[in-house]
Amino acid sequence: MNTQKALPVVASIAIILGVAILRDRSKTLAAILATMPINIPLGLWVVFGGGNYDQDAAASFARALVPGLLATIVWVIVVYGLLRLGVTLWVSILGAYVVWAALVFAFIRVGWLKVPA
C-alpha cells in the first residue's frame, strides 16, 4: 500500500483514537474533534489525489457535498431529538440513518444529487 492510500486510513484512525482519548477529559472537545471536517479533504484526496485530477469533476464533487452535509445535519438533529425523548442510543442512530437515507433519496429524486445510472 502506497502513502497515497495509507495516509487517509492513518488520519481516520488518529481521529478515532483522539476522540477515544478526549471522551474522558472533555465530551465537548471529543465532539469538536468528531465533527472536524476531515472526511471531506480525505474524500477529495482519495478521489482526486491519485493523478486523475479533473477540475470540473472536483467541483461537481464539492457541489454534491452540500446536500450531503444538509442530510448529515438533519441526522445529528434526529439523533439528538430521539435521545432527548429517551430512545436508546442504537435506536436513535438507526432512526437517524433512516431519515438521512430518505433525504439523500429525495435529493437524488429532485436532482440536487446526480448519481450515474
C-alpha positions in Angstrom: 0.0 0.0 0.0 1.5 3.4 -1.0 1.4 6.6 1.0 -1.4 8.0 -1.2 -3.7 5.2 0.0 -2.4 4.8 3.5 -2.5 8.4 4.7 -6.3 8.7 4.7 -6.6 5.5 6.7 -3.9 6.6 9.2 -5.6 10.0 9.6 -9.0 8.4 10.2 -7.5 6.1 12.9 -5.8 9.0 14.5 -9.1 10.9 14.8 -10.9 7.9 16.3 -8.1 7.5 18.8 -8.2 11.2 19.6 -12.0 11.1 20.3 -11.5 8.0 22.5 -8.8 9.8 24.5 -10.7 13.0 24.8 -14.0 11.4 25.8 -12.9 11.1 29.4 -11.4 14.6 29.6 -14.0 16.6 27.7 -17.0 15.4 25.9 -17.1 18.9 24.2 -13.6 18.6 22.8 -14.3 15.0 21.7 -17.4 16.3 19.9 -15.4 19.0 18.2 -12.8 16.5 17.1 -15.5 14.1 15.9 -17.1 16.8 13.7 -13.8 18.1 12.4 -14.0 18.5 8.6 -11.5 15.7 7.9 -13.6 13.3 5.8 -14.2 15.9 3.1 -10.5 16.6 2.4 -9.8 12.9 2.7 -12.5 12.1 0.3 -11.2 14.7 -2.2 -7.7 13.2 -1.8 -8.9 9.6 -2.3 -11.0 10.5 -5.3 -8.7 13.1 -7.0 -5.2 12.8 -5.4 -4.1 9.8 -7.4 -3.2 11.8 -10.5 -6.7 11.6 -12.1 -7.4 15.2 -11.2 -10.1 16.9 -13.2 -11.2 20.5 -12.2 -14.8 20.0 -13.3 -15.2 16.7 -11.6 -13.7 18.1 -8.4 -16.1 21.0 -8.5 -19.0 18.6 -9.0 -17.8 16.5 -6.1 -17.6 19.6 -3.9 -21.1 20.7 -5.0 -22.5 17.3 -4.0 -21.1 17.8 -0.5 -23.7 20.5 0.2 -26.9 18.3 0.1 -24.8 15.6 1.8 -24.0 17.9 4.6 -27.6 19.0 4.9 -28.7 15.4 5.3 -25.9 14.9 7.9 -27.0 18.0 9.9 -30.6 16.6 9.9 -29.1 13.2 11.0 -27.5 14.9 14.1 -30.7 16.7 14.9 -32.7 13.5 14.7 -30.2 11.6 17.0 -30.3 14.5 19.5 -34.1 14.6 19.4 -34.5 10.9 19.9 -32.0 10.8 22.7 -33.8 13.6 24.4 -37.0 11.6 24.1 -35.4 8.7 25.9 -34.8 6.5 22.9 -31.7 4.2 23.3 -28.5 5.2 21.5 -28.6 2.4 18.9 -32.2 3.0 18.0 -31.6 6.8 17.8 -28.7 6.2 15.4 -30.7 3.8 13.3 -33.7 6.1 13.2 -31.5 9.0 12.1 -29.9 6.9 9.3 -33.4 6.1 8.1 -34.2 9.8 7.9 -30.8 10.5 6.4 -31.3 7.9 3.7 -34.8 9.3 2.9 -33.3 12.8 2.5 -30.5 11.5 0.2 -33.0 9.6 -1.9 -35.2 12.8 -2.0 -32.2 14.9 -3.0 -31.5 12.4 -5.9 -35.1 12.5 -7.0 -35.2 16.3 -7.2 -31.9 16.4 -9.0 -29.8 18.0 -6.2 -27.6 14.9 -6.3 -26.7 13.2 -9.5 -26.0 9.5 -9.5 -24.9 7.9 -12.8 -27.1 5.0 -13.9 
